[in-house]
C-alpha cells in the first residue's frame, strides 16, 4: 500500500489545465474579462465581481514575498522529511496572493518582506525561490 501524500494535488476536470501547465513548467492565473482582475486559486468565476467571463492566462513567474514561516515539524508525508522548510504567501506580479513554499533557501534569516522571487517547479507544483542577483 502506498503512503498518502499531502503535497500532490488532485486535479479535477476544471483545474487540470492549471496542473498540466505546472507539470510543463508554466504558471497560470485566471483573469476576468469583466473587471480585468487576475485571481488565484483557479475558480470558474471571478471572486471580485462574480463574472463567469474568466480565462486562463500565463503568469510572469515573478512575485514578492508577503509573509512566511519556517516549519520545523510536520507529521504529514512527505513534509516531515523536508523540515525545516519555508511555507509562504507571495504576491504574484499579476496581483493575486498565492500560498507556496520557498525553496533553495539555506538561510531563512535572509528572507525579507517584499523581496523578489521567481517561480520554480517541484514535481509539477509551483514553488518560489529568491531571484538571482544580476552580475
Phi, psi and omega in degrees: 000132180277147180285138178292138178249144183249007180253358181248121183287157171258108181284142172246183184302323182284314185276354182305321178302315180298309184289328175295319177296316179299321178297334177268006179080027179236134177262130178245150168234169174257139178236138181274130177282346181271305183259349176083358184274146175269155175215157176208132019281157183299129175226159181277358179220161178280125179285352181268318183234359177071012177291148174264006179273071181236145182225161174284144179216137176295137175267157182289336185087002178263147180203167170238150182284124178266306177205163182202166176211136176272121182264121181257345180215131177206125183271353182275131179288142000263014186301326180301329179280350184259354185292146351283149176222165184252109172274139188213163168240129180240153173262111177294150179302332180282352176122316184289157171266149183219133172281140185199193174231142174266125182247169180055042184241089183289334183226095181297342177294345179270354178292143180220139175302134179090353181293150183279139181230162174228150181287147171224172181228133178235111179060035179079013179243129179290131174229173182230155176220161178296140177292140177295145178285128180300140180268000000 
